Amino acid sequence: KRLTRVEATMVTKSYLDDKLADLKGDLIEKMKKQESKINTLIDLLARRSILKKEDVALFKKEFQIFPSLREVGA
């Protein structure tokens, strides 16, 4: 009985892999949202002439989490 109970509550490798993949996806989604917020703030400060063009380029490079094709080709 005791062994059957342990087997019923045991975490399988496939279950753990699925949960870790879900967690990774959730973290990537949150990081993309954070990067978007940072880029919006940088753009807003640049439009209001608070940041120089050099500063904008530096900040976008420093705070970049996920490279985009537009920036790679530039």
Beta strands, then each sheet from edge to edge (+ up, - down):
end
